[in-house]
């Protein structure tokens, strides 16, 4: 029987979410919505399984939320060309 560590669960969730979101961009309509729901489901399962393991560090949660689009991606500093 496999024993899953916090890192194993997080890596698997990240992989699944990334795969589902990629599929969502490659399809349209209802099929795209299904993949997005699966990605969200993987995130929800991860939150339940790791609830007592995460501690104070929110980096993994923020990264997974960004993958799904629950929070906007980081906005890089704008660069301006000189006139």
N, C-alpha and C positions, 0 to 999 in steps of 0.2 A: 504494500500500500504506500502510495506517495504521500509525503508530508509536505505541505505547502508553506513556505515562509512568506512573510509580508512582501519581500522583494519579488518572489515568484508570482504572487497574486497580482501585484502591481504591474509587473512586466507583461503578464498574460492579458490583463485588462487593457493596457496601452496598445498592445498588438491587435487585439480584437477590435477595439474602438477605431484605431487607425484603418484597419482593413474595411470595417463597415462604412466608415465615412468616405473612404476612397470609392467603394462600390456605389455609394449614394451619389457621388459626383459623376459617375460613369453611367448612371441610369436617370430616368425621368419619372415624373408623376408619382403614382402610388408605390412603385417599386423603390424609388429613391426614398420616399417617406418610410418604408419598411426598414431599409438599411439604417436610417437615422434612428428609428425606434430601437433597433437592435443595439446600436452604439450606446444609446442612452440606457438601455437595460443592462449592458455590460458595466457601465459606470455605476448604476444603482447597486448591482450585485457587489461590485468592488467596495462601495461605501459600507454595505452591511457586513461583509466579511472582514473588513479591516478596521472597523469602528474602534475597537479596543487596542489596536496595534499602532495607530498612526501617531499618537502623541501630539505634541504641539506643532510639529513641522507640517505646513500646508502645501509644500512645493508639489508633491505628487497630485494632490487634489486639484490644485490650480492648473497643472499641466494637462490632466485628463479633461477638465472642464474646457480648456482652450481647444483641445482636439475635437470635442463635440460641438463647440461653438456656443457653449453656455456663457462664456465670458469672452470679450473680444481679444483677438491676438494682440501681442505687444505692439505698440506703435513705435516704430523706430524714429529717432530724432530726424527731423527734416533737414535736408541740406539745400542750400541755395547757391546757385551759380552767381559769381560776381559779374556785374555789368561791365 
